[in-house]
Every structure is written in C-alpha cells, then in structure tokens.
Amino acid sequence: MNIDQSLSANGLQRIRQLAAGHPVFLLTYQDGACVIKADSAGKNKLLKDPIEIMNAIDPHARSRVLGKQELMAIKGWASGNAGNLDEKTPGYLITELGKALLPPLPPMAGQRTPVSQQQSVFIVMPAKQQLMDLKEAGSEALGLDADGHPTVRDKGKVRQLADVFKQHGTLEKLGNILAVDAFNGNQDRINFQDNVQVRSWHGQPMRRMQNIGNFFVGEGGDGRLTVLGLDVFDPVNQFQDFDRFAETDFDPFPGRALRPDAKPQRQKLAQDVAADLETVLGPRNRKLGFLKQTRLPNDAAIRIERGLDDGAKKILAYLKAKYANGGIPIAISQRLQACGWMSRINFPKL
C-alpha cells in the first residue's frame, strides 16, 4: 500500500501489536499493510525534519509523521473493533494515541501561542518482509529470547545477517545511515564520541553501539535484504530539535564527524562499528579452535567508512537542493557550520 495516502478506517481489517510493551503496530488493510510506531516527542516537527533527511538518503526506509485526522480515524476504529485489535499489552494503542492527541492548553499569561500537551508522535512506514534486527539475531545465537530468557540456540539469523553484510553495497549503506544519524544528532543507534564505554553485549565490551536493536535488515527495493535506516529519532538527545542548536563542550555535535577534515575520526568510527558487529554476530564455528574466523569481510571497516563519506555528500546535496534559494534557518546553518559545509560555494544565496 502507498503510505503517502492518508490513513483512514476504510478498508482497515486488523491491528496487531508487534511486541509487548512497545508502541509498534501492524495495520492490515484490504490493499496491503503498514506499520505505525509512536515516539516520545512533544511535537510532530521533531520527527518530521530528521525523517525527511533519512528518506532522501535511504528511500527503502521511507516513513512519515501521521496527522491528527489519521490518528483519530485509527483510534475510532480501534474503539469499535475490539475483536480485531490484537494487543500483547491490552489498552496500549488507545493510550498511546491519547498521548498524541492531547489538546493544547490556552496560552499562558503574556504568551500568544497555546501550550502543547502532546506527549507522543506516530509515524507510518511500509510493512517490511523478513525484517529482523541485530539484537534479535545475536540473542538467538546465544540461546536467549527477546526478554533474555533461555531458549533454543539458533545461529540461523546471524548467518543470514553475515551474508547480507557481505553483499556489495550493504556496509556502505550502513555508513550512509550512520552519516544521517550524525547530522540528525541521533545517538540512539551508536555513540559518536570516541573512548566512551557505551554498554556490553553479554559480558563483552562494545565500542559504539548503544541500541543494538536499532540495527535493522529487511527487503530493499530490489527484493534483496539490506540494512534499513529505521528509527531516526533520539528522544533524549539535545540535538533532537532542528529549531535549536544546543552544542556544548561536554556534548559536541555528532555531525562534526562528517567534516572534510575529520577523516581520522570517521576511520576510527568505522573500525569500532565493524568490531561491534563482529561481537554481536559472534564467531563462526571453527574446526580448529586456535583459528579466528570472522563473519564480516576483511574490508568491513573500509566499506563502512566509504559509506560515511558518501552519506555526507548525499546529505549535503539534499540540503543544497532544499536551500538553493536561500532561507536557511539559523539552527540549520549552525549544523552546517559545524559540519564544515557552510559556504557560498555550497549555498550561493547566503
């Protein structure tokens, strides 16, 4: 189905929550299916800006923010079709929709604009075939379920992911996605600061990965599996709002990794991400125990770095086209300046 068309109750047949405790739902229509997901945010624009950039760089991960009328239609359908609402956490959908539909309060004394009460923003994306994430695959290889409980050990998915990463262009595309994260200020996937111990993977230290479940693989436009730039919003990062630029010495802007003179930083970043991928995918079965056999190609870090460089060029090209006639907002110009891209060569209408 076409997610650019407004969602309504017409033709909606079933809504299913995909994971307990998570606001992610599969909507099944007569002409197809889509997925809606709620993020903790106080206004739609917080997701709209970073989504637009990721859509430009990775159209396979296309998504958009749902409007008020769409949310009301889904809420109305859910309220009247309890028999076709399959929730692992009962009442979760209506609760999250209510957070997204909270009406604004009247302006406070001395203010002109209403006070927003919105606590959630919903996005919609196409339903992806064979969608899996790195955490799921790595956990199954260790014999653990999604909640960390022991289950049957299965390395099938890590082998499948390893094959995907070996494909031409996959690790480069991962670099593209991380470049968008850097410009968006999204550190929910990886941490862009060097020498920061972010977490461990079942006792093994990780260098960059903060949320292993945010590394996704699913069908691309050609039917092959590829990495996907899903989950672009970081709700706890000070760079989430494109209307302000809140860089400090303690929290530098992640987009600085995209600067033309930051090649050593990108090299180290790519090496760390490749090492973390190897850690989660785990070692291959070895006939000789003293031989180390990796799952990624030997040039994995080089390919990720190449993708970071290419991603930076794609983001700049997108912004050059968007602001070809000038009118760059101050906060965006500050991001561009931090990336080393703010010049009359790139933006003649400055």
C-alpha positions, 0 to 999 in steps of 0.5 A: 500500500502507498503510505503517502495516502492518508490513513483512514478506517476504510478498508482497515481489517486488523491491528496487531501489536508487534511486541509487548510493551512497545508502541509498534503496530501492524495495520492490515488493510484490504490493499496491503499493510503498514506499520505505525510506531509512536515516539516520545516527542512533544511535537510532530516537527521533531520527527518530521525534519530528521525523517525527511533527511533519512528518506532522501538518503535511504528511500527503502526506509521511507516513513512519515509523521501521521496527522491528527485526522489519521490518528483519530480515524485509527483510534475510532476504529480501534474503539469499535473493533475490539475483536480485531485489535490484537494487543500483547499489552491490552489498552496500549494503542488507545493510550498511546494515541491519547498521548498524541492527541492531547489538546493544547492548553490556552496560552499562558499569561503574556504568551500568544501561542497555546501550550502543547500537551502532546506527549507522543508522535506516530509515524507510518512506514511500509510493512517490511518482509523478513525484517529482523534486527541485530539484537534479535539475531545475536540473542538467538545465537546465544540461546536467549529470547527477546526478554533474555530468557533461555531458549533454543540456540539458533545461529540461523539469523546471524548467518543470514545477517553475515551474508547480507553484510557481505553483499556489495553495497550493504556496509556502505549503506550502513555508513550512509545511515550512520552519516544521517544519524550524525547530522540528525544528532541521533545517538540512539543507534551508536555513540559518536564520541570516541573512548566512551564505554557505551554498554556490553553485549553479554559480558563483552565490551562494545565500542559504539553501539548503544541500541543494538536493536536499532540495527535493522535488515529487511527487503530493499527495493530490489527484493534483496535484504539490506540494512534499513535506516529505521528509527531516526529519532533520539528522544533524549538527545539535545540535538533532537530539535532542528529549531535549536542548536544546543552544542556544548563542550561536554556534548559536541555535535555528532555531525562534526564527524562528517567534516572534510577534515575529520577523516581520522575520526570517521576511520576510527568510527568505522573500525569500532562499528565493524568490531561491534558487529563482529561481537554481536554476530559472534564467531563462526564455528571453527574446526580448529579452535586456535583459528579466528574466523570472522563473519564480516569481510576483511574490508568491513571497516573500509566499506563502512567508512566509504559509506560515511563519506558518501552519506555526507555528500548525499546529505549535503546535496539534499540540503543544497537542493532544499536551500538553493534559494536561500532561507536557511534557518539559523539552527540549520546553518549552525549544523552546517557550520559545524559540519564544515559545509557552510559556504557560498560555494555550497549555498550561493544565496547566503 
